[in-house]
Amino acid sequence: TYIVNNPADATQIFELQNDRGKRLTDLESIKSYLMHTIYLNALHPADHLNKIQTLFSKLYRTIEQIGTKHFKPESEDSILSYHCVGYLDWVENEWRAPKDLIKKELAGIPKKQRTEWVAKFSEELLISYLSVLEILTAVEEEADYPELIELLAISRMASFWPLLIKIWPMDKTADKRNFRKCCRLCEVFGFKGYAIAGVRSDTGNSQIRTAAKNFTGDFEVLAQQICQLANGWGIPDRFVTSLQSPYFYNFNKADVRYFYWKYENHLRNQTGQHQPLLSWKS
């Protein structure tokens, strides 16, 4: 048992001792490291530590709510990695090791600015987790975001989550029209490329992650970048060939079901049809 008298001392003990036994999640480890960084660099660490503690308390409550959703990402650590893709300056696969990437960023920042950097990073991280929750809530409430629902229904979201997390809070339009357009373009690429054309599951990932990292608000440029993906790797020709294949029904059952779900709703959406569209929950 370690008895301490203030948050600063507790932070130091946690960072140096609490990785013994059961392994911490990446998120827990990063929280500890960020608070220890404040302990080492802030003139009056207690106030700053309380602020970070409050932000992470909200973040963990958000994670609990995300855990109740149908289309939730794989884990809290996967969301952390997706956030690093969009907000940190990585090269190659550095985003896969968030703590090492954060250490690298802090090493290049003057000591006086590190506390401010930690606060900004923590605030942006909370926004990313809140964005995931808002996106999933919109789907479950069947809000008017059909493009988002159809993208999620493809079940290949690891490629697209970093981009969605980055652009959701940056689309200030009332109906999220820019976000929805990007979802539609991602859905076209995901369905044509991954589901039907059969390109490798990592095809285009580098381009999508780079687009997320570099995105600063120009949705038109982003839309052009995503369009280019759906026309690369011979996807248009491979898509048609796969649809005409006599073995189409032997493809992934979920992909075939998705295809006919979209086709059925296309028919129901024609003039003169009175049947309601099938929900993704059908």
Disulfide bonds with the S-S distance in Angstrom:
none
